[in-house]
Amino acid sequence: MKKIFLLLTLAAGLTSAVNAQDKPVSFGVKAGVAFPNLTFSAMGTSVSLDSKTTFYVGGIADIKVSKMFSVQPGLTFMSKGTKSGGALFEDEDMDASINISYLELPVNLVANFETGSGKFFVGAGPYAAYALSGNGKSDGVKEDMPFGSNDGEFKRMDFGLNFLAGYQLTNGLNFHAGYGLGLGKIMNDESSGIDVAVKNKVFSVGLGFNF
């Protein structure tokens, strides 16, 4: 009887260990530094100002669909926008910036490659984002950003594509980098008769932990 009990206990322990290593769904957190910018496009010409330095923080769910692939939906708070120095305004003491805080929902397809003491991963997928707040700063003066559907106002919704890559250790800690390419126009501009497209783009690096 003791031998049977020991065998059952051992089997249960092995099963738990296997399940812990190969969970179909796991969750994680991430945070890091972001370098957002805006592109202004009109009449076949595109211009970008200077990248800002901001931050992001969020969480993900990792849903395995095969040994190699998983789907990762998530929710991220990120500050985006752009800035420009005095050189643009011919005034060395003048600085201006656009700051928009987004709540972003990415859904990425991720490929995992076992290597060394962990795994290398790459992924891509779409995202949708909602602007929580925004403001513009110029020469020390701050003004809230107008949101709405009227000309000159900014749109709450944005969408685009995500690209990511990184390395995850066996303990769940990972190092990652990402690039977000905005595809939606974030500002209404129709009165001028010239189609001006303002779009987000952001490069980021950070740390994460999968439980």
Beta strands, then each sheet from edge to edge (+ up, - down):
strand 1: 25-42
strand 2: 45-48
strand 3: 54-64
strand 4: 69-84
strand 5: 96-115
strand 6: 118-138
strand 7: 141-144
strand 8: 157-169
strand 9: 173-182
strand 10: 197-210
sheet 1: 2+ 1- 3+ 4- 5+ 6- 7+
sheet 2: 2+ 1- 10+ 9- 8+
end
